[in-house]
Amino acid sequence: MPTLTFDAAGVTVDTPHGPKVVLEPTTLELTERRVGVVGANGSGKSTLARLVNGLVTATTGRVVVDGVDVSKDPSRVRRRVGFVFTDPAAQVVMPTCVEDVELSLRRHVKGATARRARAIEMLASFGLADLADTSVHALSGGQRQMLALAGVLAVEPSVVVADEPTTLLDLANTRRVGDVLLGLEQQLVLVTHDLDLARRCDRVLVVEDGRIRYDGAPDAAVDDYVASVEAREGAGL
């Protein structure tokens, strides 16, 4: 299993009112297969996840993915880390399902015939083989998210980062996508508001106000998060 290391990694952004700390300098070593990340909107949890493949650049410290420094060799890291967005429209860009997966494979599989065969194989593994030539705009929300996953996994990353991948889905598709993600062989970093999914991880980080509030076993971490939300509501925050 890969090792993800955050060595005092923090993020500060410029605003009209001056610099704002989005993520405090954070030191972590993640070796578990399934790592959940929970927290309120704006807490810094997505920023933490996006540091893993360089979608966000660390202002302080460094992030290392299995020995590779993200800032020094971002292309190499992105070949190892697949990213799944909340809205699949952010990454499903081709007219049909098979063309979209083929696009992901363009640098990894040479030859149109081999690329088409690999794309069909990936679609079949996600239950989408019969929709290969279907317009992506005709898919349901759950099908689009599964297509996005097929495209990410087609290139065989060693780490998958999923940023609230079930937020836009109904209950049935939330369960389906969650089951697929949690069943992956790859290391998974799952940012989620779905506390049931978080409890199924091996380790959970609770992010609050740009820092790691709690880091530990899933049930204890989720319970801590719920208690912190209730305490804030009780204080009128």
KEKE-3310 file (N, C-alpha, C; in steps of 0.2 Angstrom, whole numbers, plus 5000, padded with zeros to 4 digits):
npx = (5004:5003:5012:5006:5013:5012:5021:5022:5013:5005:4992:4991:4981:4979:4969:4957:4958:4970:4982:4975:4974:4971:4973:4981:4998:5002:5005:5006:5005:4999:4995:4985:4973:4960:4955:4946:4939:4932:4922:4916:4908:4921:4930:4943:4945:4944:4954:4965:4964:4966:4980:4986:4988:4992:4983:4980:4993:5005:5009:5018:5030:5029:5022:5022:5021:5022:5036:5038:5040:5027:5028:5040:5039:5027:5020:5023:5018:5004:5002:5001:4991:4974:4960:4943:4930:4917:4906:4903:4903:4914:4924:4920:4920:4919:4909:4902:4901:4911:4921:4924:4931:4941:4948:4955:4964:4973:4987:4992:4988:4993:4987:4972:4963:4966:4965:4951:4946:4951:4944:4931:4931:4934:4922:4913:4916:4911:4897:4893:4894:4884:4880:4890:4891:4882:4876:4884:4876:4864:4865:4861:4863:4871:4876:4884:4894:4899:4905:4914:4923:4927:4935:4945:4950:4955:4968:4975:4979:4988:4983:4968:4959:4944:4933:4920:4911:4898:4889:4880:4871:4857:4850:4851:4861:4871:4875:4879:4890:4898:4900:4908:4919:4924:4928:4939:4955:4965:4974:4963:4958:4945:4935:4921:4903:4895:4892:4890:4898:4910:4912:4915:4928:4946:4953:4950:4950:4946:4943:4944:4941:4953:4963:4968:4957:4954:4960:4959:4952:4938:4924:4926:4931:4921:4911:4917:4917:4903:4899:4906:4900:4887:4890:4894:4882:4875:4881:4878:4885)
npy = (4994:5011:5025:5040:5056:5070:5083:5095:5102:5116:5128:5143:5157:5171:5185:5199:5205:5202:5189:5172:5158:5143:5130:5124:5121:5104:5088:5072:5054:5043:5027:5018:5008:5013:5029:5040:5057:5070:5084:5101:5111:5121:5119:5114:5102:5097:5104:5098:5085:5088:5092:5080:5076:5088:5097:5107:5118:5116:5129:5129:5117:5100:5088:5071:5057:5041:5041:5051:5068:5079:5093:5093:5084:5084:5078:5064:5061:5063:5053:5042:5045:5045:5056:5059:5069:5079:5083:5074:5080:5088:5080:5071:5072:5069:5064:5051:5037:5027:5034:5043:5035:5031:5042:5044:5034:5038:5040:5029:5017:5011:5013:5012:5001:4993:5002:5004:4992:4990:5001:4997:4985:4991:4998:4988:4982:4991:4990:4996:4992:4990:5003:5009:5016:5026:5043:5054:5063:5057:5049:5044:5052:5044:5034:5043:5046:5033:5031:5041:5036:5024:5030:5036:5024:5017:5019:5013:5019:5020:5026:5033:5048:5054:5067:5071:5062:5057:5066:5072:5062:5051:5040:5026:5026:5032:5022:5012:5018:5021:5008:5003:5012:5009:4996:4996:4990:4999:5012:5023:5039:5047:5060:5065:5069:5059:5050:5037:5031:5035:5029:5016:5016:5014:5022:5039:5056:5071:5087:5103:5120:5122:5114:5097:5090:5078:5062:5046:5030:5025:5025:5032:5044:5049:5050:5060:5071:5073:5077:5089:5097:5097:5104:5116:5121:5122:5132:5142:5145)
npz = (5000:4996:5003:5010:5014:5023:5027:5037:5029:5023:5018:5011:5005:4995:4998:4995:5008:5013:5017:5019:5029:5024:5026:5040:5044:5042:5048:5044:5041:5030:5028:5028:5019:5016:5019:5027:5026:5035:5039:5041:5028:5020:5029:5026:5022:5008:5003:5009:5003:4990:4989:4988:4974:4968:4964:4972:4978:4990:5002:5013:5019:5013:5002:5000:4989:4991:4991:4981:4979:4978:4973:4967:4956:4949:4938:4938:4950:4947:4938:4947:4955:4955:4953:4959:4956:4964:4955:4941:4929:4928:4924:4914:4898:4884:4870:4870:4881:4879:4871:4881:4891:4882:4880:4892:4891:4882:4883:4888:4882:4867:4850:4841:4841:4852:4862:4862:4865:4878:4884:4883:4891:4904:4905:4906:4918:4926:4924:4913:4900:4890:4887:4880:4868:4870:4873:4884:4890:4892:4902:4919:4935:4944:4935:4927:4937:4939:4927:4927:4937:4930:4920:4928:4934:4924:4920:4930:4943:4958:4969:4974:4975:4981:4980:4989:4982:4982:4984:4975:4972:4973:4986:4982:4972:4979:4988:4979:4972:4983:4988:4978:4978:4991:4990:4982:4976:4976:4986:4995:4997:5004:5004:5012:5016:5020:5033:5036:5026:5030:5042:5037:5033:5036:5044:5050:5047:5055:5050:5055:5054:5047:5052:5058:5068:5074:5073:5070:5074:5064:5070:5082:5078:5069:5079:5087:5078:5076:5089:5090:5080:5086:5098:5093:5087:5098:5104:5096:5085)
capx = (5000:5007:5012:5005:5016:5011:5027:5021:5010:5000:4990:4988:4979:4979:4962:4958:4959:4976:4983:4971:4976:4965:4975:4987:5004:4999:5010:5003:5008:4994:4997:4979:4969:4954:4956:4940:4941:4926:4922:4911:4910:4925:4935:4949:4946:4945:4961:4970:4964:4969:4987:4989:4990:4995:4978:4982:5000:5007:5013:5023:5031:5029:5018:5026:5017:5026:5043:5039:5038:5022:5030:5046:5038:5019:5018:5024:5013:4997:5001:5000:4985:4967:4955:4936:4927:4910:4902:4906:4903:4920:4929:4917:4920:4918:4902:4900:4904:4917:4925:4927:4936:4947:4952:4959:4969:4977:4994:4993:4987:4994:4983:4965:4959:4968:4962:4944:4945:4952:4939:4925:4933:4932:4914:4909:4917:4906:4890:4891:4895:4878:4880:4896:4890:4877:4878:4885:4871:4858:4866:4859:4869:4874:4879:4890:4899:4902:4909:4920:4927:4930:4940:4950:4954:4957:4975:4978:4983:4989:4980:4962:4956:4937:4931:4913:4909:4891:4885:4874:4868:4852:4852:4853:4867:4876:4877:4882:4896:4902:4903:4913:4925:4927:4930:4945:4962:4970:4973:4957:4956:4938:4932:4913:4898:4891:4896:4890:4903:4916:4913:4917:4935:4950:4955:4946:4952:4941:4946:4940:4945:4960:4967:4966:4954:4954:4963:4959:4947:4932:4918:4928:4932:4914:4907:4920:4914:4896:4899:4909:4895:4882:4893:4894:4875:4873:4884:4875:4891)
capy = (5000:5017:5030:5047:5060:5077:5085:5102:5105:5120:5131:5150:5160:5179:5188:5206:5207:5199:5181:5168:5152:5138:5123:5125:5116:5098:5083:5066:5049:5039:5020:5013:5007:5017:5035:5045:5064:5073:5091:5105:5115:5127:5117:5113:5095:5096:5107:5093:5080:5090:5092:5074:5076:5094:5102:5113:5118:5118:5135:5127:5110:5096:5082:5065:5051:5035:5043:5056:5075:5082:5099:5092:5079:5083:5074:5058:5059:5062:5046:5038:5047:5047:5061:5059:5075:5079:5083:5070:5084:5091:5076:5067:5077:5066:5063:5045:5033:5023:5039:5046:5031:5030:5048:5043:5029:5040:5040:5023:5012:5013:5009:5013:4995:4991:5007:5003:4985:4992:5005:4992:4981:4995:5000:4982:4981:4996:4989:5001:4990:4991:5010:5011:5021:5031:5050:5054:5067:5053:5045:5046:5055:5038:5032:5047:5045:5027:5033:5045:5031:5020:5034:5036:5018:5014:5020:5010:5023:5017:5030:5036:5053:5055:5073:5071:5059:5055:5072:5074:5056:5048:5035:5020:5027:5034:5016:5009:5022:5020:5001:5002:5015:5006:4989:4996:4988:5005:5016:5027:5045:5048:5066:5064:5071:5053:5048:5030:5029:5037:5023:5010:5017:5011:5028:5045:5062:5076:5093:5109:5127:5122:5109:5091:5090:5071:5057:5039:5025:5028:5026:5037:5050:5052:5053:5067:5076:5074:5080:5095:5100:5099:5109:5123:5123:5124:5139:5147:5146)
capz = (5000:4996:5009:5009:5019:5024:5031:5039:5023:5024:5012:5012:4999:4995:4997:4996:5014:5015:5017:5023:5030:5022:5030:5045:5043:5044:5048:5043:5037:5029:5025:5027:5012:5016:5024:5027:5028:5036:5041:5038:5022:5021:5035:5024:5020:5001:5002:5011:4998:4983:4990:4986:4967:4966:4962:4977:4980:4997:5004:5018:5020:5007:5002:4997:4988:4990:4990:4976:4981:4973:4970:4962:4951:4949:4932:4940:4955:4944:4935:4952:4959:4952:4957:4957:4958:4966:4950:4936:4923:4928:4921:4909:4893:4878:4868:4872:4886:4877:4869:4887:4894:4878:4881:4898:4890:4876:4884:4891:4877:4860:4845:4842:4843:4859:4867:4862:4869:4885:4887:4884:4897:4909:4905:4908:4925:4930:4922:4908:4893:4885:4886:4877:4862:4873:4874:4891:4893:4893:4908:4926:4939:4946:4929:4925:4942:4938:4921:4929:4940:4925:4917:4932:4936:4917:4919:4935:4948:4965:4974:4972:4979:4979:4984:4990:4976:4982:4987:4971:4971:4977:4991:4979:4969:4984:4991:4974:4971:4990:4988:4973:4981:4997:4987:4977:4978:4977:4992:4994:5002:5003:5007:5012:5021:5022:5039:5036:5022:5034:5047:5034:5032:5041:5048:5048:5049:5056:5049:5057:5054:5044:5056:5060:5075:5077:5069:5073:5072:5061:5075:5087:5074:5067:5085:5089:5073:5077:5095:5089:5077:5091:5102:5089:5086:5105:5106:5091:5080)
cpx = (5004:5007:5011:5008:5015:5016:5026:5018:5005:4998:4988:4987:4978:4971:4963:4959:4966:4977:4978:4973:4970:4967:4981:4992:5002:5004:5006:5006:5002:4996:4991:4976:4964:4954:4950:4942:4934:4927:4917:4913:4915:4930:4942:4950:4947:4952:4966:4970:4967:4977:4990:4991:4991:4989:4978:4989:5001:5011:5019:5024:5030:5024:5021:5021:5021:5033:5044:5036:5033:5024:5036:5044:5030:5017:5018:5019:5006:4996:4999:4993:4979:4963:4948:4933:4920:4905:4906:4907:4910:4925:4926:4916:4919:4911:4899:4904:4911:4923:4928:4932:4943:4951:4957:4965:4974:4984:4996:4993:4988:4990:4976:4961:4960:4965:4954:4942:4946:4947:4932:4925:4931:4925:4911:4910:4913:4899:4888:4892:4890:4877:4886:4896:4884:4880:4879:4880:4865:4859:4863:4865:4873:4879:4885:4895:4903:4907:4915:4925:4930:4935:4946:4954:4956:4965:4979:4982:4984:4986:4974:4960:4949:4935:4923:4909:4901:4886:4879:4870:4862:4854:4855:4860:4873:4879:4881:4889:4901:4904:4908:4920:4929:4930:4936:4951:4966:4969:4968:4958:4950:4936:4924:4910:4894:4895:4895:4896:4910:4917:4916:4925:4939:4953:4951:4949:4947:4945:4941:4944:4952:4965:4964:4963:4955:4957:4963:4954:4941:4926:4920:4928:4925:4910:4910:4917:4907:4895:4901:4904:4889:4884:4893:4887:4873:4875:4882:4881:4889)
cpy = (5006:5021:5037:5051:5067:5080:5093:5105:5109:5124:5138:5153:5168:5180:5195:5209:5205:5192:5178:5161:5147:5131:5125:5120:5109:5092:5076:5060:5044:5033:5016:5013:5012:5023:5039:5052:5067:5080:5095:5108:5121:5125:5116:5106:5093:5099:5101:5087:5082:5092:5086:5073:5083:5099:5108:5112:5120:5124:5134:5120:5107:5091:5077:5059:5045:5037:5049:5063:5078:5088:5098:5088:5078:5078:5066:5056:5059:5056:5041:5039:5049:5051:5060:5065:5074:5078:5079:5074:5087:5086:5071:5072:5075:5065:5057:5042:5030:5028:5042:5042:5031:5037:5048:5039:5032:5039:5033:5017:5014:5009:5010:5007:4993:4995:5006:4997:4986:4996:5001:4988:4985:4997:4994:4980:4986:4995:4993:4999:4991:4999:5013:5017:5026:5038:5050:5059:5063:5049:5048:5049:5049:5035:5036:5047:5039:5028:5036:5041:5027:5023:5034:5030:5014:5014:5017:5014:5019:5020:5033:5041:5055:5061:5073:5068:5057:5060:5073:5068:5055:5043:5029:5021:5029:5027:5012:5012:5021:5013:5000:5006:5011:4999:4990:4993:4994:5008:5021:5033:5048:5054:5065:5067:5065:5050:5040:5027:5030:5031:5017:5010:5014:5016:5034:5051:5067:5083:5099:5115:5126:5118:5102:5091:5084:5067:5050:5034:5028:5030:5032:5044:5053:5054:5059:5072:5078:5078:5088:5100:5102:5104:5116:5125:5125:5131:5144:5149:5144)
cpz = (5000:5002:5007:5015:5018:5029:5032:5033:5025:5018:5014:5006:5000:4994:4997:5002:5017:5015:5021:5023:5029:5026:5034:5043:5046:5043:5049:5040:5036:5025:5025:5020:5011:5021:5022:5029:5029:5039:5038:5031:5023:5027:5032:5021:5013:4999:5003:5006:4992:4983:4987:4979:4964:4963:4966:4979:4987:4998:5008:5018:5013:5008:4997:4996:4986:4988:4985:4979:4976:4970:4966:4956:4950:4943:4934:4945:4952:4940:4940:4956:4955:4956:4954:4960:4960:4960:4944:4930:4923:4925:4915:4903:4886:4876:4870:4877:4884:4875:4876:4890:4889:4879:4887:4896:4884:4877:4886:4887:4870:4855:4846:4844:4850:4864:4867:4866:4876:4888:4888:4890:4903:4910:4908:4915:4929:4928:4917:4901:4888:4884:4883:4872:4864:4874:4882:4894:4894:4899:4914:4930:4942:4941:4927:4930:4941:4932:4922:4932:4935:4922:4921:4933:4930:4917:4925:4940:4954:4970:4971:4977:4977:4984:4984:4984:4976:4984:4982:4969:4975:4981:4987:4976:4974:4987:4985:4973:4978:4990:4983:4975:4986:4995:4983:4980:4980:4984:4991:4999:5000:5007:5007:5018:5024:5027:5039:5032:5026:5039:5044:5032:5037:5046:5045:5051:5050:5055:5051:5057:5052:5047:5057:5067:5078:5071:5072:5070:5070:5066:5079:5084:5072:5073:5087:5084:5075:5084:5094:5085:5082:5096:5099:5088:5093:5107:5101:5086:5073)
residu = (MET:PRO:THR:LEU:THR:PHE:ASP:ALA:ALA:GLY:VAL:THR:VAL:ASP:THR:PRO:HIS:GLY:PRO:LYS:VAL:VAL:LEU:GLU:PRO:THR:THR:LEU:GLU:LEU:THR:GLU:ARG:ARG:VAL:GLY:VAL:VAL:GLY:ALA:ASN:GLY:SER:GLY:LYS:SER:THR:LEU:ALA:ARG:LEU:VAL:ASN:GLY:LEU:VAL:THR:ALA:THR:THR:GLY:ARG:VAL:VAL:VAL:ASP:GLY:VAL:ASP:VAL:SER:LYS:ASP:PRO:SER:ARG:VAL:ARG:ARG:ARG:VAL:GLY:PHE:VAL:PHE:THR:ASP:PRO:ALA:ALA:GLN:VAL:VAL:MET:PRO:THR:CYS:VAL:GLU:ASP:VAL:GLU:LEU:SER:LEU:ARG:ARG:HIS:VAL:LYS:GLY:ALA:THR:ALA:ARG:ARG:ALA:ARG:ALA:ILE:GLU:MET:LEU:ALA:SER:PHE:GLY:LEU:ALA:ASP:LEU:ALA:ASP:THR:SER:VAL:HIS:ALA:LEU:SER:GLY:GLY:GLN:ARG:GLN:MET:LEU:ALA:LEU:ALA:GLY:VAL:LEU:ALA:VAL:GLU:PRO:SER:VAL:VAL:VAL:ALA:ASP:GLU:PRO:THR:THR:LEU:LEU:ASP:LEU:ALA:ASN:THR:ARG:ARG:VAL:GLY:ASP:VAL:LEU:LEU:GLY:LEU:GLU:GLN:GLN:LEU:VAL:LEU:VAL:THR:HIS:ASP:LEU:ASP:LEU:ALA:ARG:ARG:CYS:ASP:ARG:VAL:LEU:VAL:VAL:GLU:ASP:GLY:ARG:ILE:ARG:TYR:ASP:GLY:ALA:PRO:ASP:ALA:ALA:VAL:ASP:ASP:TYR:VAL:ALA:SER:VAL:GLU:ALA:ARG:GLU:GLY:ALA:GLY:LEU)
# end
